[in-house]
Amino acid sequence: MIYATATVPVNPQGALPLTRSQAFAGLVLKARDARLFLPEGFCTRCEVVEEGRTHIVREATIAGTDVREIIAFEPDSKVTFFQAGGPREGAIVNELFEDADGALHLRFYGYLGLRGKTPNGPEEAAEQAMLDGDRGYRSALLSTLDRTRSLLAEGRL
């Protein structure tokens, strides 16, 4: 199994400050259309195929791989991506929280496996290394917040 976690401040020094609601709106927008947040061409399709009061179902093609995710929303707090189809199984969570000093943070954590691969085998070890590396989920959190700021400045959030 793969377990990864990363936490970043939502409002580092010098950045356009985001409220909790604005940061959450960015997470929801990313869930609805990842193409707005990922590098150009990385996500070539992203469509909401079902919508409920507390969740959506999205089908996307990311890095050439088709995925299906059930995405649950806990208002102004948490977005959870359940991997319903594609190479991964498990859950990925993006959570907003305040630290002891009241500063807002965004935390990623995920518990995943790779379908059809040996548990704890070389493929999962490689995936773990990628998630923990410089281009892993910490980088994704930072780019999500940067893109949220850009969309806010453009009046699109």
ZIFENMO-V426850 format. One line per field, one symbol per residue. ss: DSSP state (@ for helix, = for strand, . for the rest). phi: phi as a letter, one per 30 degrees, with the letter a starting at -180 (. if undefined). psi: psi as a letter, one per 20 degrees, with the letter a starting at -180 (. if undefined). A space follows every 10 residues. Layout:
BEGIN
ss->???
phi->???
psi->???
END
This chain:
BEGIN
ss->.========. .........@ @@@@@@@@@@ @@.@@@.... ..======== =...====== ==..====== ====...=== =====..=== ========.. ...======= ====...... .@@@@@@@@@ @@....@@@@ @@@@@@@@@@ @@@....
phi->.cbbbabbdd bdeicedcde ddddeddddd ddadedccee idccaabdca bbdcabcbcb cbhicdbbbc ccccehbbbc ccddakdcbk bbbcbcacdd ciddbcccbb bbbcdicdei dddddddedd ddddcddddd dddddddddd ddddicc
psi->qppqqqpqqh mqpiqpqprg hggghggggh hhnhhihqqp ihoipoqoiq pahjrrpqpr opkjppqppp oqpopjgqpp opnhqahqqb qpppppqqah jjppqpppqq oqrppjqppj ahghgggggg hiahjbhghh gghggghggg hghikj.
END
